[in-house]
Amino acid sequence: AHAAQCELFWDFASLPQKGLNGEDKTEEEKAMFGRGLKVMGNFYASITGTSVIQQRSIDLPPGATTGFGPGEYNPTPYEGEGGRGWC
């Protein structure tokens, strides 16, 4: 496929997540998350074909900070007790 024919939906990066210590989302974040859940299945069930890539970890760039604000990296593990992964 040509680049002009490809699209990318990165669900984890696109939808609000829980806080570092398991804090719940704000009401606005819950509403945004709910709207995303209602339509994200469309990306995973295409009649023209779908590829799913799991990114289970990320190497932080030098000087990167962890947290939940803009430009920060979520430190919650993908797998295990309290993990954020679904698969």
Stockholm file with secondary structure:
# STOCKHOLM 1.0

chainA/1-87         AHAAQCELFWDFASLPQKGLNGEDKTEEEKAMFGRGLKVMGNFYASITGTSVIQQRSIDLPPGATTGFGPGEYNPTPYEGEGGRGWC
#=GR chainA/1-87 SS CCGGGCCCCCHHHHSCCCCTTCCCCCHHHHHHHHHHHHHHHHHHSCTTCCCCCCCCCCCCCTTCCBSSSTTCBCCCCSSSTTCCCCC
#=GC SS_cons        CCGGGCCCCCHHHHSCCCCTTCCCCCHHHHHHHHHHHHHHHHHHSCTTCCCCCCCCCCCCCTTCCBSSSTTCBCCCCSSSTTCCCCC
//
